[in-house]
Amino acid sequence: MPFRSLTVLLLLLSAQAAPAQDNRPGAGFCVDVNYFAGKVIKHTAKFRLPVPDVSTGLDLNLQWKTYGKRDWHQRRRYPTIGIGLAYTNYGIDSVYGRCFSIYPNIEIPLIAGDRLRWTVRIGDGAGFVTRKYSRVAPIDTQNNAISSHLNDYASFMMDLRYKVSSHLHVQAGVNFSHISNASFRQPNLGINLAGVHVGFKYFPVTDAPKPIKHELQPLSRRWLGQFRLGLAYTGSNAPEGPSYPVYLVTALASKRWISKNKALIGLDYSYHQQITAFLRNNSFVEPGTEKQHAYKMAVLAGNEFILGRLGVVLQVGYYVKQAFQSQGKLYQKLGGNLYLSRNDKAFVKEMYLCAFLKTHLSTAELAEFGFGMSF
């Protein structure tokens, strides 16, 4: 009965007349609600958890359609940005627990017709899990996927959406989410959930804010040299064992293109104290040369999508020098730069804080936090 009442209320609200484009306060703001159901994916043979029959949850997203208040809005064709709140019930509470997440996100239109739209939404943030691996009460030694309450939460959603009116959209689609603590503590295989969802968007004012358009000067396609220092922590191989620092240095060159992206090429270096400790505890493996087998070197390529003072970075690397414990030749980094200063006329042209999640396909290796400069 409450669901029927909500449906009637939304239909009545959606019938309100509104101009095609509107610049009233609140134009472009919406509440996006999705119910999802899916299945936990066993992405590695080490994943020993029983797989629930079905996992369900609710995703609430507060979204704003940009309209050109900043130059990057127009350069990016007025994207939609949001703050999401997600609740996930994995289906076996005594093993998986439940996850409560918050994550910023951006929605990108693939096809935008008058009524029918196809969009993707990408987000990343933090998730709190109520159950984790534990050898003390409450005991949960089955859970070799999650060993900390606080985790990274990544979300991907793809929708087919129908515009009922300027106040109401309905949608259905597919989704994928991942949680892990980026190997800060072991065990940490992570949980991948793939599923489908249905939902609606409600716009109290209108879904079509009047865009601000003005002549934008193209930005210089200049090259920059960049230098980044990072720090991460990874857990020992023993469950609930100590964590060790990882020191990271990245040197790269970037070239700005189409005034809203930066192409990246360079070198990644990382030294892993956990590998040194492992080799010293097993002194017969590489006696006297532990540190030489505890660092990695890689060449990298990537792209940075500039969103005002925020840069979203996608990076792929190939190891030219492996450490003792190898996870494959290729790795990926997803993260961002928060720019503290930018001045093309200064010697130090950019200064920024950065954060990255480094993965080997579906397995997270570490979470890196650092500081960078461009010259």
Buried (B, 14 or more C-beta within 10 A) or exposed (E): EEEEEEEEEBEEBBEEEBEEEBBEEEBBBBBBBBEBBBBBBBBBEEBBBEBBEEBBBBBBBEBBBBBBEBBBBBBBEBBBBBBBBBEBBBBBEEBBBBBBBBBBBBBEBEEEEEEEBBBBBBBBBEBBBEBBBBEEEEEBEBBBBBBBEEBBBBBBBBBBBBBBBBBBBBBEBBBBBBBBBBBBBBBBBBBBBBBEBBBBBBBEBBBBBBBBEEEEEEBEEEEBEBBBBBBBBBBBEEBBBEBBEBBBBBEBBBEBEEBBBBBBEBBBBBBBBBBBBBBBEEEEEBEEEBBEBBBBBBBBBBBBBBBEBBBBBBBBBEBEEBBBBEBEEEBBBBBBBEBEEBEEEEEEBBBBEBBBBBBBEEBBBBBBBBBBBBE
